[in-house]
């Protein structure tokens, strides 16, 4: 029976207090040396519910390269956030050992 490679989740997070309209917010999750990304994703958390629907996911995908060395995400608010409101972008990369 073949042995399956161990999948490890790597995380990258960026938080911005009261981001402005159109401000590009980027987060990156990098695999360790000797690993490659096989998947990933991005999650946005907004601290003030009044801003919950006021952003667009711009990009979400593997970092350029063959094989990809991680995952990235970008979001942008569609309006200036409320005073004290924070946007947190968390990106995960699913990494496996290089063959």
Z-matrix of the N, CA and C atoms (Angstrom, degrees):
N
C 1 1.449
C 2 1.524 1 108.57
N 3 1.325 2 116.13 1 136.28
C 4 1.463 3 121.90 2 179.56
C 5 1.528 4 110.44 3 -73.58
N 6 1.310 5 116.07 4 145.27
C 7 1.452 6 121.84 5 176.65
C 8 1.523 7 109.14 6 -89.89
N 9 1.321 8 115.97 7 129.17
C 10 1.466 9 120.71 8 178.36
C 11 1.523 10 109.94 9 -81.63
N 12 1.349 11 117.78 10 143.57
C 13 1.461 12 119.63 11 178.64
C 14 1.531 13 110.69 12 -70.05
N 15 1.312 14 115.63 13 148.17
C 16 1.452 15 122.24 14 177.05
C 17 1.528 16 109.23 15 -73.37
N 18 1.329 17 116.59 16 126.83
C 19 1.468 18 121.69 17 177.81
C 20 1.523 19 108.07 18 -96.28
N 21 1.335 20 116.10 19 128.55
C 22 1.460 21 122.09 20 179.91
C 23 1.522 22 108.33 21 -120.37
N 24 1.328 23 115.83 22 133.45
C 25 1.464 24 119.91 23 176.45
C 26 1.533 25 109.14 24 -90.53
N 27 1.338 26 115.98 25 126.62
C 28 1.463 27 122.76 26 175.07
C 29 1.529 28 107.19 27 -110.11
N 30 1.328 29 117.08 28 141.17
C 31 1.470 30 122.17 29 -172.76
C 32 1.527 31 110.92 30 -121.79
N 33 1.333 32 116.30 31 141.02
C 34 1.462 33 123.25 32 170.55
C 35 1.518 34 109.09 33 -132.98
N 36 1.328 35 117.30 34 137.57
C 37 1.462 36 121.41 35 -175.76
C 38 1.525 37 110.79 36 -135.03
N 39 1.329 38 115.80 37 140.21
C 40 1.461 39 122.76 38 172.17
C 41 1.524 40 108.27 39 -131.54
N 42 1.327 41 116.54 40 130.50
C 43 1.471 42 121.86 41 176.31
C 44 1.522 43 109.33 42 -120.24
N 45 1.341 44 115.62 43 137.23
C 46 1.461 45 121.12 44 179.26
C 47 1.524 46 108.34 45 -130.30
N 48 1.331 47 115.60 46 124.55
C 49 1.457 48 121.49 47 177.06
C 50 1.521 49 109.47 48 -78.68
N 51 1.303 50 116.80 49 125.87
C 52 1.461 51 125.08 50 177.03
C 53 1.529 52 113.53 51 46.17
N 54 1.349 53 116.08 52 61.13
C 55 1.472 54 118.45 53 -179.66
C 56 1.525 55 111.14 54 -64.46
N 57 1.333 56 114.55 55 153.40
C 58 1.457 57 121.16 56 -179.31
C 59 1.518 58 112.61 57 -90.31
N 60 1.308 59 116.20 58 164.84
C 61 1.459 60 123.03 59 178.82
C 62 1.530 61 110.10 60 -56.93
N 63 1.332 62 116.46 61 124.40
C 64 1.455 63 121.69 62 176.36
C 65 1.522 64 115.10 63 79.54
N 66 1.326 65 118.49 64 0.52
C 67 1.470 66 121.50 65 179.27
C 68 1.538 67 109.27 66 -67.77
N 69 1.321 68 117.26 67 119.69
C 70 1.466 69 121.71 68 -179.06
C 71 1.526 70 109.30 69 -77.65
N 72 1.313 71 115.84 70 124.41
C 73 1.464 72 122.50 71 179.23
C 74 1.526 73 107.30 72 -115.42
N 75 1.331 74 115.90 73 125.88
C 76 1.462 75 121.86 74 -174.41
C 77 1.519 76 110.42 75 -122.57
N 78 1.324 77 116.28 76 141.34
C 79 1.465 78 122.22 77 171.34
C 80 1.524 79 107.50 78 -134.29
N 81 1.345 80 115.79 79 147.72
C 82 1.459 81 122.36 80 -178.04
C 83 1.520 82 109.10 81 -133.65
N 84 1.316 83 116.21 82 136.75
C 85 1.468 84 122.67 83 171.73
C 86 1.525 85 106.98 84 -115.08
N 87 1.331 86 116.08 85 119.28
C 88 1.458 87 121.19 86 -176.67
C 89 1.523 88 111.05 87 -103.24
N 90 1.324 89 115.75 88 137.83
C 91 1.453 90 120.92 89 171.42
C 92 1.530 91 108.15 90 -74.09
N 93 1.317 92 116.51 91 155.67
C 94 1.459 93 121.15 92 175.52
C 95 1.524 94 110.00 93 -72.48
N 96 1.321 95 115.87 94 163.64
C 97 1.469 96 120.51 95 175.10
C 98 1.525 97 108.51 96 -56.33
N 99 1.328 98 116.07 97 137.28
C 100 1.458 99 120.93 98 -179.18
C 101 1.518 100 114.14 99 85.84
N 102 1.341 101 116.91 100 7.14
C 103 1.462 102 122.16 101 178.56
C 104 1.525 103 110.04 102 -122.28
N 105 1.332 104 115.75 103 161.27
C 106 1.459 105 122.09 104 173.44
C 107 1.516 106 108.93 105 -134.20
N 108 1.332 107 115.81 106 150.97
C 109 1.468 108 121.12 107 178.79
C 110 1.523 109 109.58 108 -82.96
N 111 1.318 110 115.96 109 132.82
C 112 1.463 111 121.29 110 176.69
C 113 1.526 112 111.92 111 -112.53
N 114 1.319 113 116.24 112 -5.42
C 115 1.459 114 121.34 113 179.44
C 116 1.505 115 109.18 114 177.73
N 117 1.305 116 115.83 115 -179.85
C 118 1.454 117 120.02 116 179.55
C 119 1.509 118 110.73 117 170.89
N 120 1.317 119 115.36 118 -169.37
C 121 1.447 120 119.77 119 -179.99
C 122 1.511 121 111.26 120 -175.44
N 123 1.327 122 115.77 121 174.93
C 124 1.453 123 121.95 122 -178.95
C 125 1.521 124 109.42 123 -134.72
N 126 1.329 125 115.57 124 143.56
C 127 1.456 126 123.11 125 -179.77
C 128 1.519 127 108.70 126 -133.28
N 129 1.331 128 116.89 127 134.34
C 130 1.463 129 121.92 128 178.34
C 131 1.525 130 108.59 129 -111.04
N 132 1.338 131 115.20 130 133.42
C 133 1.461 132 121.74 131 175.76
C 134 1.525 133 107.48 132 -122.51
N 135 1.323 134 116.36 133 131.07
C 136 1.462 135 122.76 134 -179.95
C 137 1.526 136 107.66 135 -115.12
N 138 1.330 137 117.35 136 128.43
C 139 1.469 138 120.10 137 -175.73
C 140 1.527 139 113.48 138 -75.43
N 141 1.325 140 118.45 139 -23.52
C 142 1.467 141 122.40 140 -179.16
C 143 1.527 142 108.18 141 -115.93
N 144 1.317 143 116.63 142 117.08
C 145 1.466 144 121.83 143 -176.47
C 146 1.529 145 112.99 144 -56.71
N 147 1.323 146 118.38 145 -24.74
C 148 1.471 147 120.56 146 179.09
C 149 1.532 148 111.90 147 -66.06
N 150 1.334 149 117.81 148 -18.91
C 151 1.465 150 122.35 149 178.42
C 152 1.529 151 112.78 150 -103.69
N 153 1.318 152 117.37 151 5.83
C 154 1.469 153 121.54 152 -170.36
C 155 1.523 154 114.82 153 -57.34
N 156 1.312 155 118.99 154 -33.77
C 157 1.470 156 121.10 155 -177.31
C 158 1.527 157 112.08 156 -107.69
N 159 1.318 158 117.68 157 16.70
C 160 1.464 159 120.58 158 -172.02
C 161 1.531 160 112.22 159 -106.62
N 162 1.331 161 115.30 160 51.06
C 163 1.461 162 120.53 161 175.15
C 164 1.525 163 108.53 162 -155.02
N 165 1.334 164 116.32 163 160.24
C 166 1.464 165 122.52 164 174.38
C 167 1.514 166 108.70 165 -125.23
N 168 1.338 167 116.13 166 136.85
C 169 1.457 168 120.55 167 171.33
C 170 1.528 169 106.25 168 -74.00
N 171 1.312 170 117.48 169 121.04
C 172 1.461 171 122.46 170 -178.28
C 173 1.528 172 111.27 171 -87.81
N 174 1.332 173 116.22 172 -48.92
C 175 1.462 174 121.27 173 -179.02
C 176 1.521 175 108.75 174 -148.87
N 177 1.340 176 115.34 175 152.83
C 178 1.450 177 121.98 176 178.53
C 179 1.522 178 105.75 177 -160.88
N 180 1.335 179 117.44 178 109.94
C 181 1.450 180 118.03 179 -178.14
C 182 1.515 181 112.83 180 -178.87
N 183 1.336 182 116.23 181 -177.15
C 184 1.462 183 120.62 182 -178.89
C 185 1.526 184 111.02 183 -70.64
N 186 1.326 185 115.24 184 150.09
C 187 1.462 186 119.61 185 172.97
C 188 1.519 187 109.02 186 -66.33
N 189 1.321 188 117.78 187 147.14
C 190 1.462 189 120.02 188 178.06
C 191 1.525 190 110.57 189 -59.06
N 192 1.294 191 115.76 190 146.62
C 193 1.460 192 121.01 191 178.61
C 194 1.511 193 110.49 192 136.32
N 195 1.304 194 115.46 193 162.03
C 196 1.450 195 120.92 194 179.57
C 197 1.520 196 108.86 195 -135.27
N 198 1.301 197 118.54 196 101.29
C 199 1.472 198 128.11 197 2.96
C 200 1.530 199 111.42 198 -81.97
N 201 1.337 200 116.98 199 160.59
C 202 1.460 201 119.56 200 178.93
C 203 1.530 202 111.17 201 -65.19
N 204 1.331 203 115.83 202 141.78
C 205 1.466 204 121.25 203 -176.71
C 206 1.528 205 113.00 204 -100.77
N 207 1.324 206 117.35 205 8.58
C 208 1.457 207 120.69 206 179.65
C 209 1.515 208 111.39 207 168.70
N 210 1.319 209 115.14 208 -165.22
C 211 1.466 210 122.97 209 -176.09
C 212 1.519 211 108.54 210 -134.96
N 213 1.328 212 117.23 211 150.70
C 214 1.456 213 120.16 212 177.35
C 215 1.521 214 110.29 213 -138.63
N 216 1.313 215 115.09 214 160.95
C 217 1.457 216 121.78 215 175.13
C 218 1.513 217 109.46 216 -144.66
N 219 1.332 218 115.91 217 150.58
C 220 1.462 219 122.13 218 176.05
C 221 1.521 220 108.85 219 -138.11
N 222 1.330 221 115.24 220 134.90
C 223 1.458 222 121.70 221 174.68
C 224 1.520 223 108.66 222 -130.05
N 225 1.340 224 115.60 223 161.57
C 226 1.461 225 121.15 224 176.11
C 227 1.527 226 108.94 225 -143.75
N 228 1.335 227 117.62 226 129.23
C 229 1.460 228 120.38 227 175.04
C 230 1.527 229 110.66 228 -65.50
N 231 1.319 230 115.72 229 150.19
C 232 1.459 231 120.82 230 177.64
C 233 1.525 232 111.84 231 -97.48
N 234 1.336 233 116.26 232 -2.06
C 235 1.461 234 122.73 233 175.97
C 236 1.530 235 107.63 234 -158.60
N 237 1.314 236 117.25 235 161.45
C 238 1.469 237 119.59 236 176.12
C 239 1.522 238 108.28 237 -66.36
N 240 1.317 239 117.14 238 133.23
C 241 1.457 240 121.33 239 -178.49
C 242 1.530 241 111.03 240 -71.92
N 243 1.329 242 114.94 241 159.99
C 244 1.462 243 122.10 242 179.05
C 245 1.526 244 109.82 243 -63.27
N 246 1.314 245 116.23 244 154.62
C 247 1.467 246 121.93 245 176.29
C 248 1.529 247 108.81 246 -53.90
N 249 1.318 248 117.53 247 128.17
C 250 1.466 249 122.40 248 178.22
C 251 1.515 250 115.05 249 84.60
N 252 1.333 251 119.18 250 -5.29
C 253 1.462 252 122.44 251 -178.30
C 254 1.538 253 110.21 252 -83.28
N 255 1.325 254 115.71 253 136.02
C 256 1.462 255 122.05 254 -179.07
C 257 1.520 256 110.31 255 -118.36
N 258 1.335 257 116.00 256 137.11
C 259 1.465 258 122.56 257 171.91
C 260 1.528 259 106.73 258 -104.36
N 261 1.328 260 116.40 259 125.73
C 262 1.461 261 121.93 260 177.69
C 263 1.515 262 108.85 261 -118.41
N 264 1.316 263 115.95 262 123.31
C 265 1.464 264 122.93 263 177.44
C 266 1.526 265 107.75 264 -107.15
N 267 1.327 266 116.37 265 120.42
C 268 1.454 267 122.13 266 178.12
C 269 1.529 268 108.81 267 -115.39
N 270 1.317 269 115.87 268 127.74
C 271 1.464 270 122.22 269 -178.75
C 272 1.526 271 107.97 270 -117.25
N 273 1.318 272 116.41 271 137.56
C 274 1.467 273 120.34 272 175.28
C 275 1.515 274 109.84 273 -120.81
N 276 1.316 275 115.18 274 144.17
C 277 1.466 276 122.12 275 173.96
C 278 1.527 277 107.30 276 -120.39
N 279 1.325 278 115.37 277 133.94
C 280 1.462 279 120.64 278 174.13
C 281 1.524 280 106.92 279 -95.09
N 282 1.319 281 116.27 280 112.84
C 283 1.457 282 122.21 281 -171.39
C 284 1.528 283 111.16 282 -113.24
N 285 1.321 284 115.00 283 140.50
C 286 1.472 285 122.23 284 175.96
C 287 1.527 286 108.19 285 -130.01
N 288 1.336 287 116.24 286 157.36
C 289 1.466 288 118.43 287 177.41
C 290 1.518 289 111.55 288 -60.82
N 291 1.329 290 115.46 289 145.01
C 292 1.467 291 119.95 290 173.97
C 293 1.528 292 109.11 291 -63.23
N 294 1.328 293 116.62 292 145.79
C 295 1.468 294 118.25 293 -179.77
C 296 1.523 295 111.61 294 -67.38
